Amino acid sequence: MKRVIRSEWIKIRTILAHKILVIIGVAFPIVVITLAATFGSVAEGPDSIEMAEFVLGMCVVTAMLIGVVTVIGLTSEYTHNTIRPTYAATPRRPRVLASKLIVSSGIALVVTAFTVFASWFSGSTIFNSRGGETSIGDSEVLAVLFSTIVLAVLVTWFGFGIGLLIRNSPASVSLLLLWPLLIEGLIIVVLGLLDIDELTKWVPYQGAITASGGNPGDDSLGRPGGHILFGAVGLALIGLGMWLDGRRDA
């Protein structure tokens, strides 16, 4: 298993597109939060929870870009038929796919953790030096920051499941990016028109983002309910994808 994981790590880290996406995913939140802390109004500036939620909002972009890395890393093997020698070397397909998932989840965990705390410390240090008052010592602040990291891992699972099912990079990436912005948005609008807003908390992707924020409220599943739902959806997609993969040609 260690050799398979090492092989998957070499594959994913040697592709230039992956490196570019990760760099953008790390740089974007740090730059935006640093600029906001530098030029934003101190008098109307955020408190600790609002700063943490700002980090969450920016790092959703990081999570989605890492999800794209996961999708491309998986689907490109099917597109270019490089999955065939992989399966020839390791005939047990679930082992190969599990290794890919472990590597992708590890990347999401490490990259997002670095980005979250680098963004927080950059923004809060500059903001506090200008007279602001933010502190990471609040348990709710830490909950939001760690929930952001969990969210990124769950997005990776979701993207991995989509990639397994579709096996096409453009279609899988498009679905991953459009799902929270368009598809779930339309579902929420329809539920609102039908006057059943109470069901919107069961929309998995948006529910996980809402649950990651401070004081999610009664209109959401809360923390960790929203994460559990989104994680269950991601694992269900992965399970279905693995089952179909075993019945498809490589």
CYANA upper distance limits for C-alpha pairs under 8 A (distance plus 0.5 A):
  1 MET  CA      5 ILE  CA      6.72
  1 MET  CA     95 ARG  CA      7.74
  1 MET  CA     99 SER  CA      7.99
  2 LYS  CA      6 ARG  CA      6.58
  3 ARG  CA      7 SER  CA      6.59
  4 VAL  CA      8 GLU  CA      6.75
  4 VAL  CA     95 ARG  CA      8.37
  4 VAL  CA     96 VAL  CA      7.11
  4 VAL  CA     99 SER  CA      6.84
  5 ILE  CA      9 TRP  CA      6.65
  5 ILE  CA     99 SER  CA      5.44
  5 ILE  CA    100 LYS  CA      7.53
  5 ILE  CA    102 ILE  CA      8.14
  5 ILE  CA    103 VAL  CA      7.28
  6 ARG  CA     10 ILE  CA      6.77
  7 SER  CA     11 LYS  CA      6.84
  8 GLU  CA     12 ILE  CA      6.75
  8 GLU  CA     99 SER  CA      7.26
  8 GLU  CA    100 LYS  CA      6.42
  8 GLU  CA    103 VAL  CA      7.43
  9 TRP  CA     13 ARG  CA      6.60
  9 TRP  CA    103 VAL  CA      6.67
 10 ILE  CA     14 THR  CA      6.60
 11 LYS  CA     15 ILE  CA      7.53
 11 LYS  CA     73 GLY  CA      8.38
 12 ILE  CA     18 HIS  CA      7.55
 12 ILE  CA     73 GLY  CA      6.57
 13 ARG  CA     18 HIS  CA      7.46
 13 ARG  CA     19 LYS  CA      7.56
 14 THR  CA     18 HIS  CA      8.48
 15 ILE  CA     19 LYS  CA      7.29
 16 LEU  CA     20 ILE  CA      6.82
 17 ALA  CA     21 LEU  CA      6.71
 18 HIS  CA     22 VAL  CA      6.69
 18 HIS  CA     69 VAL  CA      6.02
 19 LYS  CA     23 ILE  CA      6.61
 20 ILE  CA     24 ILE  CA      6.69
 21 LEU  CA     25 GLY  CA      6.50
 21 LEU  CA     65 LEU  CA      6.59
 21 LEU  CA     66 ILE  CA      7.65
 21 LEU  CA     69 VAL  CA      7.48
 22 VAL  CA     26 VAL  CA      6.63
 22 VAL  CA     62 THR  CA      8.25
 22 VAL  CA     65 LEU  CA      7.48
 22 VAL  CA     66 ILE  CA      6.97
 22 VAL  CA     69 VAL  CA      8.33
 22 VAL  CA    111 VAL  CA      8.25
 23 ILE  CA     27 ALA  CA      6.44
 24 ILE  CA     28 PHE  CA      6.22
 24 ILE  CA     62 THR  CA      8.34
 25 GLY  CA     29 PRO  CA      7.80
 25 GLY  CA     59 CYS  CA      8.27
 25 GLY  CA     61 VAL  CA      7.07
 25 GLY  CA     62 THR  CA      4.71
 25 GLY  CA     63 ALA  CA      8.11
 25 GLY  CA     65 LEU  CA      6.50
 25 GLY  CA     66 ILE  CA      7.74
 26 VAL  CA     30 ILE  CA      7.32
 26 VAL  CA     62 THR  CA      6.96
 26 VAL  CA    111 VAL  CA      7.72
 26 VAL  CA    112 THR  CA      8.10
 26 VAL  CA    115 THR  CA      5.89
 27 ALA  CA     31 VAL  CA      6.42
 27 ALA  CA    115 THR  CA      8.44
 28 PHE  CA     32 VAL  CA      6.61
 28 PHE  CA     58 MET  CA      8.10
 28 PHE  CA     62 THR  CA      8.31
 29 PRO  CA     33 ILE  CA      6.39
 29 PRO  CA     55 VAL  CA      7.61
 29 PRO  CA     58 MET  CA      5.55
 29 PRO  CA     59 CYS  CA      6.45
 29 PRO  CA     61 VAL  CA      8.41
 29 PRO  CA     62 THR  CA      8.10
 29 PRO  CA    115 THR  CA      7.80
 29 PRO  CA    119 SER  CA      6.82
 30 ILE  CA     34 THR  CA      6.41
 30 ILE  CA    115 THR  CA      7.52
 30 ILE  CA    118 ALA  CA      7.29
 30 ILE  CA    119 SER  CA      5.05
 30 ILE  CA    122 SER  CA      7.70
 30 ILE  CA    123 GLY  CA      8.35
 31 VAL  CA     35 LEU  CA      6.60
 32 VAL  CA     36 ALA  CA      6.62
 32 VAL  CA     58 MET  CA      8.37
 33 ILE  CA     37 ALA  CA      6.55
 33 ILE  CA     54 PHE  CA      8.28
 33 ILE  CA     55 VAL  CA      7.78
 33 ILE  CA     58 MET  CA      8.45
 33 ILE  CA    119 SER  CA      6.88
 33 ILE  CA    120 TRP  CA      8.44
 33 ILE  CA    122 SER  CA      8.10
 33 ILE  CA    123 GLY  CA      6.01
 34 THR  CA     38 THR  CA      6.57
 34 THR  CA    119 SER  CA      7.80
 34 THR  CA    122 SER  CA      6.46
 34 THR  CA    123 GLY  CA      5.39
 34 THR  CA    126 ILE  CA      7.85
 35 LEU  CA     39 PHE  CA      6.54
 35 LEU  CA     40 GLY  CA      8.28
 36 ALA  CA     40 GLY  CA      5.59
 36 ALA  CA    123 GLY  CA      8.13
 37 ALA  CA    123 GLY  CA      5.76
 37 ALA  CA    124 SER  CA      7.72
 37 ALA  CA    126 ILE  CA      6.47
 37 ALA  CA    127 PHE  CA      5.44
 38 THR  CA    123 GLY  CA      8.38
 38 THR  CA    126 ILE  CA      6.74
 38 THR  CA    127 PHE  CA      7.07
 40 GLY  CA     45 GLY  CA      7.35
 41 SER  CA     45 GLY  CA      5.94
 42 VAL  CA     46 PRO  CA      8.48
 42 VAL  CA    127 PHE  CA      7.80
 42 VAL  CA    130 ARG  CA      7.46
 42 VAL  CA    131 GLY  CA      7.14
 42 VAL  CA    132 GLY  CA      6.26
 43 ALA  CA    132 GLY  CA      8.33
 45 GLY  CA    132 GLY  CA      7.61
 46 PRO  CA     50 GLU  CA      5.65
 46 PRO  CA     51 MET  CA      6.10
 46 PRO  CA    134 THR  CA      8.33
 47 ASP  CA     51 MET  CA      6.59
 47 ASP  CA    133 GLU  CA      6.99
 47 ASP  CA    134 THR  CA      6.13
 48 SER  CA     52 ALA  CA      6.74
 48 SER  CA    133 GLU  CA      7.80
 48 SER  CA    134 THR  CA      4.95
 48 SER  CA    135 SER  CA      6.20
 48 SER  CA    136 ILE  CA      7.57
 48 SER  CA    138 ASP  CA      8.33
 48 SER  CA    141 VAL  CA      7.10
 49 ILE  CA     53 GLU  CA      6.67
 49 ILE  CA    140 GLU  CA      7.68
 49 ILE  CA    141 VAL  CA      6.02
 49 ILE  CA    214 GLY  CA      6.95
 50 GLU  CA     54 PHE  CA      6.57
 51 MET  CA     55 VAL  CA      6.82
 51 MET  CA    120 TRP  CA      8.10
 51 MET  CA    124 SER  CA      8.21
 51 MET  CA    134 THR  CA      8.00
 52 ALA  CA     56 LEU  CA      6.74
 52 ALA  CA    120 TRP  CA      7.63
 52 ALA  CA    141 VAL  CA      6.40
 52 ALA  CA    144 VAL  CA      6.79
 52 ALA  CA    145 LEU  CA      6.85
 53 GLU  CA     57 GLY  CA      6.63
 53 GLU  CA    144 VAL  CA      7.38
 53 GLU  CA    213 GLY  CA      6.31
 53 GLU  CA    214 GLY  CA      7.38
 54 PHE  CA     58 MET  CA      6.82
 55 VAL  CA     59 CYS  CA      6.47
 55 VAL  CA    116 VAL  CA      7.04
 55 VAL  CA    119 SER  CA      7.15
 55 VAL  CA    120 TRP  CA      7.09
 55 VAL  CA    145 LEU  CA      8.14
 56 LEU  CA     60 VAL  CA      6.72
 56 LEU  CA    116 VAL  CA      8.19
 56 LEU  CA    144 VAL  CA      7.78
 56 LEU  CA    145 LEU  CA      7.40
 56 LEU  CA    148 THR  CA      6.22
 56 LEU  CA    212 SER  CA      8.19
 56 LEU  CA    213 GLY  CA      7.77
 57 GLY  CA     61 VAL  CA      8.15
 58 MET  CA     62 THR  CA      7.82
 59 CYS  CA     63 ALA  CA      6.74
 59 CYS  CA    112 THR  CA      7.94
 59 CYS  CA    115 THR  CA      7.94
 59 CYS  CA    116 VAL  CA      7.28
 59 CYS  CA    148 THR  CA      7.72
 60 VAL  CA     64 MET  CA      6.72
 60 VAL  CA    148 THR  CA      8.13
 60 VAL  CA    152 ALA  CA      7.86
 61 VAL  CA     65 LEU  CA      6.68
 62 THR  CA     66 ILE  CA      6.68
 62 THR  CA    112 THR  CA      7.38
 62 THR  CA    152 ALA  CA      8.14
 63 ALA  CA     67 GLY  CA      6.60
 63 ALA  CA    108 ALA  CA      7.71
 63 ALA  CA    112 THR  CA      7.56
 63 ALA  CA    151 LEU  CA      7.80
 63 ALA  CA    152 ALA  CA      4.88
 63 ALA  CA    153 VAL  CA      8.10
 63 ALA  CA    155 VAL  CA      6.94
 63 ALA  CA    156 THR  CA      8.03
 64 MET  CA     68 VAL  CA      6.75
 64 MET  CA    152 ALA  CA      7.91
 64 MET  CA    155 VAL  CA      7.25
 64 MET  CA    156 THR  CA      8.42
 64 MET  CA    176 LEU  CA      8.28
 64 MET  CA    177 LEU  CA      7.47
 65 LEU  CA     69 VAL  CA      6.87
 66 ILE  CA     70 THR  CA      6.82
 66 ILE  CA    107 ILE  CA      8.40
 66 ILE  CA    108 ALA  CA      6.68
 66 ILE  CA    152 ALA  CA      8.21
 66 ILE  CA    156 THR  CA      7.39
 67 GLY  CA     71 VAL  CA      6.74
 67 GLY  CA    108 ALA  CA      8.44
 67 GLY  CA    152 ALA  CA      8.28
 67 GLY  CA    155 VAL  CA      6.44
 67 GLY  CA    156 THR  CA      5.09
 67 GLY  CA    157 TRP  CA      8.47
 67 GLY  CA    158 PHE  CA      8.42
 67 GLY  CA    159 GLY  CA      6.03
 67 GLY  CA    160 PHE  CA      8.17
 67 GLY  CA    176 LEU  CA      8.21
 68 VAL  CA     72 ILE  CA      6.55
 68 VAL  CA    159 GLY  CA      7.63
 68 VAL  CA    173 VAL  CA      6.42
 68 VAL  CA    176 LEU  CA      8.06
 69 VAL  CA     73 GLY  CA      6.44
 70 THR  CA     74 LEU  CA      6.77
 70 THR  CA    104 SER  CA      6.35
 70 THR  CA    156 THR  CA      6.94
 70 THR  CA    159 GLY  CA      7.22
 70 THR  CA    160 PHE  CA      6.74
 71 VAL  CA     75 THR  CA      6.44
 71 VAL  CA    159 GLY  CA      6.22
 71 VAL  CA    160 PHE  CA      6.26
 71 VAL  CA    162 ILE  CA      8.24
 71 VAL  CA    163 GLY  CA      5.89
 71 VAL  CA    169 SER  CA      7.23
 71 VAL  CA    172 SER  CA      7.27
 71 VAL  CA    173 VAL  CA      7.04
 72 ILE  CA     76 SER  CA      6.03
 72 ILE  CA    169 SER  CA      6.16
 72 ILE  CA    173 VAL  CA      8.07
 73 GLY  CA     77 GLU  CA      7.51
 74 LEU  CA     78 TYR  CA      7.84
 74 LEU  CA    100 LYS  CA      8.13
 74 LEU  CA    160 PHE  CA      7.88
 74 LEU  CA    163 GLY  CA      7.07
 74 LEU  CA    164 LEU  CA      8.02
 74 LEU  CA    167 ARG  CA      8.30
 75 THR  CA     79 THR  CA      6.76
 75 THR  CA    163 GLY  CA      6.31
 75 THR  CA    164 LEU  CA      7.80
 75 THR  CA    167 ARG  CA      5.40
 75 THR  CA    168 ASN  CA      6.05
 75 THR  CA    169 SER  CA      5.83
 76 SER  CA     80 HIS  CA      6.49
 76 SER  CA    167 ARG  CA      8.45
 76 SER  CA    168 ASN  CA      7.92
 76 SER  CA    169 SER  CA      6.84
 77 GLU  CA     81 ASN  CA      6.12
 77 GLU  CA     82 THR  CA      5.36
 77 GLU  CA     83 ILE  CA      5.46
 78 TYR  CA     82 THR  CA      7.07
 78 TYR  CA     83 ILE  CA      6.21
 78 TYR  CA    167 ARG  CA      6.78
 78 TYR  CA    168 ASN  CA      8.17
 78 TYR  CA    250 ALA  CA      7.59
 79 THR  CA    167 ARG  CA      7.86
 79 THR  CA    168 ASN  CA      7.25
 79 THR  CA    169 SER  CA      8.30
 81 ASN  CA    250 ALA  CA      7.99
 82 THR  CA     86 THR  CA      7.25
 83 ILE  CA     87 TYR  CA      6.61
 83 ILE  CA    250 ALA  CA      7.07
 84 ARG  CA     88 ALA  CA      6.53
 84 ARG  CA    250 ALA  CA      6.28
 85 PRO  CA     89 ALA  CA      6.55
 86 THR  CA     90 THR  CA      6.61
 86 THR  CA     96 VAL  CA      8.36
 87 TYR  CA     91 PRO  CA      5.37
 87 TYR  CA     92 ARG  CA      7.69
 87 TYR  CA     93 ARG  CA      6.85
 87 TYR  CA     96 VAL  CA      8.03
 87 TYR  CA    250 ALA  CA      8.35
 90 THR  CA     95 ARG  CA      8.28
 90 THR  CA     96 VAL  CA      7.46
 92 ARG  CA     96 VAL  CA      7.44
 93 ARG  CA     97 LEU  CA      6.79
 93 ARG  CA    246 GLY  CA      7.59
 94 PRO  CA     98 ALA  CA      6.35
 94 PRO  CA    242 MET  CA      7.30
 95 ARG  CA     99 SER  CA      6.64
 96 VAL  CA    100 LYS  CA      6.86
 97 LEU  CA    101 LEU  CA      6.70
 97 LEU  CA    242 MET  CA      8.17
 98 ALA  CA    102 ILE  CA      6.61
 99 SER  CA    103 VAL  CA      6.69
100 LYS  CA    104 SER  CA      6.58
101 LEU  CA    105 SER  CA      6.43
101 LEU  CA    157 TRP  CA      7.92
101 LEU  CA    160 PHE  CA      7.71
102 ILE  CA    106 GLY  CA      6.53
103 VAL  CA    107 ILE  CA      6.73
104 SER  CA    108 ALA  CA      6.72
104 SER  CA    156 THR  CA      7.40
105 SER  CA    109 LEU  CA      6.58
105 SER  CA    153 VAL  CA      6.07
105 SER  CA    156 THR  CA      6.90
105 SER  CA    157 TRP  CA      7.92
106 GLY  CA    110 VAL  CA      6.64
107 ILE  CA    111 VAL  CA      6.31
108 ALA  CA    112 THR  CA      6.26
108 ALA  CA    149 ILE  CA      8.36
108 ALA  CA    152 ALA  CA      6.51
108 ALA  CA    153 VAL  CA      6.00
108 ALA  CA    156 THR  CA      7.46
109 LEU  CA    113 ALA  CA      6.45
109 LEU  CA    149 ILE  CA      6.71
109 LEU  CA    150 VAL  CA      7.99
109 LEU  CA    152 ALA  CA      7.57
109 LEU  CA    153 VAL  CA      6.57
110 VAL  CA    114 PHE  CA      6.71
111 VAL  CA    115 THR  CA      6.66
112 THR  CA    116 VAL  CA      6.36
112 THR  CA    148 THR  CA      8.37
112 THR  CA    149 ILE  CA      6.15
112 THR  CA    152 ALA  CA      7.28
113 ALA  CA    117 PHE  CA      6.78
113 ALA  CA    146 PHE  CA      8.39
113 ALA  CA    149 ILE  CA      6.29
114 PHE  CA    118 ALA  CA      6.32
115 THR  CA    119 SER  CA      6.33
116 VAL  CA    120 TRP  CA      6.68
116 VAL  CA    145 LEU  CA      7.13
116 VAL  CA    148 THR  CA      8.07
116 VAL  CA    149 ILE  CA      8.01
117 PHE  CA    121 PHE  CA      6.52
117 PHE  CA    145 LEU  CA      8.21
118 ALA  CA    122 SER  CA      6.45
119 SER  CA    123 GLY  CA      6.46
120 TRP  CA    124 SER  CA      6.29
121 PHE  CA    125 THR  CA      6.15
122 SER  CA    126 ILE  CA      6.82
123 GLY  CA    127 PHE  CA      6.46
124 SER  CA    128 ASN  CA      6.27
124 SER  CA    134 THR  CA      6.61
124 SER  CA    135 SER  CA      8.09
125 THR  CA    129 SER  CA      6.63
126 ILE  CA    130 ARG  CA      7.08
127 PHE  CA    131 GLY  CA      7.24
127 PHE  CA    132 GLY  CA      5.79
127 PHE  CA    133 GLU  CA      8.13
127 PHE  CA    134 THR  CA      8.41
128 ASN  CA    132 GLY  CA      4.70
128 ASN  CA    133 GLU  CA      6.06
128 ASN  CA    134 THR  CA      7.14
136 ILE  CA    141 VAL  CA      6.51
136 ILE  CA    142 LEU  CA      7.05
137 GLY  CA    141 VAL  CA      7.82
137 GLY  CA    142 LEU  CA      7.92
138 ASP  CA    142 LEU  CA      7.09
139 SER  CA    143 ALA  CA      6.63
140 GLU  CA    144 VAL  CA      6.78
140 GLU  CA    214 GLY  CA      7.10
141 VAL  CA    145 LEU  CA      6.84
141 VAL  CA    214 GLY  CA      7.94
142 LEU  CA    146 PHE  CA      6.51
143 ALA  CA    147 SER  CA      6.37
143 ALA  CA    212 SER  CA      8.36
143 ALA  CA    214 GLY  CA      8.36
144 VAL  CA    148 THR  CA      6.74
144 VAL  CA    212 SER  CA      6.08
144 VAL  CA    213 GLY  CA      6.01
144 VAL  CA    214 GLY  CA      6.53
145 LEU  CA    149 ILE  CA      7.28
146 PHE  CA    150 VAL  CA      6.89
147 SER  CA    151 LEU  CA      6.54
147 SER  CA    212 SER  CA      5.51
147 SER  CA    213 GLY  CA      8.33
148 THR  CA    152 ALA  CA      6.93
148 THR  CA    212 SER  CA      6.63
149 ILE  CA    153 VAL  CA      7.15
150 VAL  CA    154 LEU  CA      6.83
150 VAL  CA    227 HIS  CA      8.26
151 LEU  CA    155 VAL  CA      6.67
151 LEU  CA    208 ALA  CA      7.35
151 LEU  CA    209 ILE  CA      7.65
151 LEU  CA    212 SER  CA      7.92
151 LEU  CA    227 HIS  CA      7.57
152 ALA  CA    156 THR  CA      6.81
153 VAL  CA    157 TRP  CA      6.94
154 LEU  CA    158 PHE  CA      6.69
154 LEU  CA    227 HIS  CA      8.15
154 LEU  CA    230 PHE  CA      7.32
154 LEU  CA    231 GLY  CA      6.06
154 LEU  CA    234 GLY  CA      7.40
155 VAL  CA    159 GLY  CA      6.59
155 VAL  CA    234 GLY  CA      8.30
156 THR  CA    160 PHE  CA      6.51
157 TRP  CA    161 GLY  CA      6.69
157 TRP  CA    231 GLY  CA      7.88
157 TRP  CA    234 GLY  CA      5.66
157 TRP  CA    235 LEU  CA      7.20
157 TRP  CA    238 ILE  CA      7.83
158 PHE  CA    162 ILE  CA      6.84
158 PHE  CA    176 LEU  CA      8.31
158 PHE  CA    231 GLY  CA      8.23
158 PHE  CA    233 VAL  CA      7.77
158 PHE  CA    234 GLY  CA      4.72
158 PHE  CA    235 LEU  CA      7.94
158 PHE  CA    237 LEU  CA      7.60
158 PHE  CA    238 ILE  CA      8.23
159 GLY  CA    163 GLY  CA      6.58
159 GLY  CA    172 SER  CA      8.07
159 GLY  CA    173 VAL  CA      8.36
159 GLY  CA    176 LEU  CA      6.49
159 GLY  CA    234 GLY  CA      8.28
160 PHE  CA    164 LEU  CA      6.72
160 PHE  CA    234 GLY  CA      8.44
160 PHE  CA    238 ILE  CA      7.19
161 GLY  CA    165 LEU  CA      6.84
161 GLY  CA    234 GLY  CA      6.68
161 GLY  CA    235 LEU  CA      7.77
161 GLY  CA    236 ALA  CA      8.33
161 GLY  CA    237 LEU  CA      5.05
161 GLY  CA    238 ILE  CA      4.62
161 GLY  CA    239 GLY  CA      8.21
161 GLY  CA    240 LEU  CA      8.39
161 GLY  CA    241 GLY  CA      6.61
162 ILE  CA    166 ILE  CA      6.61
162 ILE  CA    172 SER  CA      6.54
162 ILE  CA    175 LEU  CA      8.38
162 ILE  CA    176 LEU  CA      7.93
162 ILE  CA    237 LEU  CA      7.19
162 ILE  CA    238 ILE  CA      8.16
162 ILE  CA    241 GLY  CA      8.32
163 GLY  CA    167 ARG  CA      5.70
163 GLY  CA    168 ASN  CA      7.39
163 GLY  CA    169 SER  CA      7.84
163 GLY  CA    172 SER  CA      6.02
164 LEU  CA    238 ILE  CA      7.45
164 LEU  CA    241 GLY  CA      5.37
164 LEU  CA    242 MET  CA      7.55
164 LEU  CA    245 ASP  CA      7.81
165 LEU  CA    237 LEU  CA      8.11
165 LEU  CA    240 LEU  CA      8.09
165 LEU  CA    241 GLY  CA      5.44
165 LEU  CA    244 LEU  CA      8.01
166 ILE  CA    171 ALA  CA      7.83
166 ILE  CA    172 SER  CA      6.80
167 ARG  CA    172 SER  CA      7.77
168 ASN  CA    172 SER  CA      6.36
169 SER  CA    173 VAL  CA      6.43
170 PRO  CA    174 SER  CA      6.50
171 ALA  CA    175 LEU  CA      6.64
172 SER  CA    176 LEU  CA      6.62
173 VAL  CA    177 LEU  CA      6.71
174 SER  CA    178 LEU  CA      6.37
175 LEU  CA    179 TRP  CA      6.10
176 LEU  CA    180 PRO  CA      8.31
177 LEU  CA    181 LEU  CA      7.54
178 LEU  CA    182 LEU  CA      5.70
178 LEU  CA    183 ILE  CA      6.92
179 TRP  CA    183 ILE  CA      5.29
179 TRP  CA    184 GLU  CA      6.44
179 TRP  CA    205 TYR  CA      8.45
180 PRO  CA    184 GLU  CA      5.73
180 PRO  CA    185 GLY  CA      7.12
180 PRO  CA    205 TYR  CA      6.49
180 PRO  CA    206 GLN  CA      6.80
181 LEU  CA    185 GLY  CA      6.39
182 LEU  CA    186 LEU  CA      6.52
183 ILE  CA    187 ILE  CA      6.84
184 GLU  CA    188 ILE  CA      6.64
184 GLU  CA    203 VAL  CA      7.27
184 GLU  CA    205 TYR  CA      8.17
184 GLU  CA    206 GLN  CA      7.79
185 GLY  CA    189 VAL  CA      6.80
186 LEU  CA    190 VAL  CA      6.65
187 ILE  CA    191 LEU  CA      6.66
188 ILE  CA    192 GLY  CA      6.63
188 ILE  CA    197 ASP  CA      8.14
188 ILE  CA    200 THR  CA      6.33
188 ILE  CA    203 VAL  CA      8.34
189 VAL  CA    193 LEU  CA      6.72
190 VAL  CA    194 LEU  CA      6.71
191 LEU  CA    195 ASP  CA      6.69
191 LEU  CA    196 ILE  CA      5.84
191 LEU  CA    197 ASP  CA      6.19
191 LEU  CA    199 LEU  CA      7.69
191 LEU  CA    200 THR  CA      7.43
192 GLY  CA    196 ILE  CA      6.44
192 GLY  CA    197 ASP  CA      5.69
196 ILE  CA    200 THR  CA      8.34
198 GLU  CA    219 ASP  CA      7.37
199 LEU  CA    203 VAL  CA      8.05
200 THR  CA    207 GLY  CA      8.42
200 THR  CA    220 SER  CA      8.43
201 LYS  CA    207 GLY  CA      6.11
201 LYS  CA    219 ASP  CA      6.78
201 LYS  CA    220 SER  CA      5.16
201 LYS  CA    221 LEU  CA      6.57
202 TRP  CA    207 GLY  CA      7.00
202 TRP  CA    220 SER  CA      8.31
202 TRP  CA    221 LEU  CA      7.96
202 TRP  CA    226 GLY  CA      8.48
202 TRP  CA    229 LEU  CA      8.29
203 VAL  CA    207 GLY  CA      6.09
204 PRO  CA    208 ALA  CA      6.60
204 PRO  CA    226 GLY  CA      7.40
204 PRO  CA    229 LEU  CA      6.50
204 PRO  CA    230 PHE  CA      5.26
204 PRO  CA    233 VAL  CA      7.89
205 TYR  CA    209 ILE  CA      7.03
205 TYR  CA    230 PHE  CA      6.52
206 GLN  CA    210 THR  CA      6.62
207 GLY  CA    211 ALA  CA      6.50
207 GLY  CA    220 SER  CA      7.00
207 GLY  CA    221 LEU  CA      7.53
207 GLY  CA    226 GLY  CA      5.73
207 GLY  CA    227 HIS  CA      8.21
207 GLY  CA    230 PHE  CA      8.14
208 ALA  CA    212 SER  CA      6.69
208 ALA  CA    226 GLY  CA      4.96
208 ALA  CA    227 HIS  CA      5.47
208 ALA  CA    229 LEU  CA      8.16
208 ALA  CA    230 PHE  CA      6.66
209 ILE  CA    213 GLY  CA      7.39
209 ILE  CA    226 GLY  CA      8.35
210 THR  CA    216 PRO  CA      6.52
210 THR  CA    220 SER  CA      7.52
210 THR  CA    222 GLY  CA      8.14
210 THR  CA    226 GLY  CA      8.17
211 ALA  CA    216 PRO  CA      5.82
211 ALA  CA    220 SER  CA      7.27
211 ALA  CA    221 LEU  CA      7.28
211 ALA  CA    222 GLY  CA      5.22
211 ALA  CA    223 ARG  CA      5.65
211 ALA  CA    224 PRO  CA      7.55
211 ALA  CA    225 GLY  CA      8.02
211 ALA  CA    226 GLY  CA      5.90
211 ALA  CA    227 HIS  CA      7.56
212 SER  CA    216 PRO  CA      7.92
212 SER  CA    222 GLY  CA      8.46
212 SER  CA    223 ARG  CA      7.25
212 SER  CA    227 HIS  CA      8.47
216 PRO  CA    220 SER  CA      6.78
216 PRO  CA    221 LEU  CA      8.46
216 PRO  CA    222 GLY  CA      5.97
216 PRO  CA    223 ARG  CA      8.02
217 GLY  CA    222 GLY  CA      7.33
218 ASP  CA    222 GLY  CA      7.97
220 SER  CA    226 GLY  CA      7.85
221 LEU  CA    225 GLY  CA      5.51
221 LEU  CA    226 GLY  CA      5.59
222 GLY  CA    226 GLY  CA      6.20
223 ARG  CA    227 HIS  CA      7.34
224 PRO  CA    228 ILE  CA      6.60
225 GLY  CA    229 LEU  CA      6.77
226 GLY  CA    230 PHE  CA      6.81
227 HIS  CA    231 GLY  CA      6.38
228 ILE  CA    232 ALA  CA      6.47
229 LEU  CA    233 VAL  CA      6.81
230 PHE  CA    234 GLY  CA      6.74
231 GLY  CA    235 LEU  CA      6.59
232 ALA  CA    236 ALA  CA      6.48
233 VAL  CA    237 LEU  CA      6.76
234 GLY  CA    238 ILE  CA      6.74
235 LEU  CA    239 GLY  CA      6.47
236 ALA  CA    240 LEU  CA      6.63
237 LEU  CA    241 GLY  CA      6.45
238 ILE  CA    242 MET  CA      6.56
239 GLY  CA    243 TRP  CA      6.72
240 LEU  CA    244 LEU  CA      6.69
241 GLY  CA    245 ASP  CA      6.44
242 MET  CA    246 GLY  CA      6.81
243 TRP  CA    247 ARG  CA      7.41
244 LEU  CA    248 ARG  CA      6.78
245 ASP  CA    249 ASP  CA      8.19
245 ASP  CA    250 ALA  CA      8.34
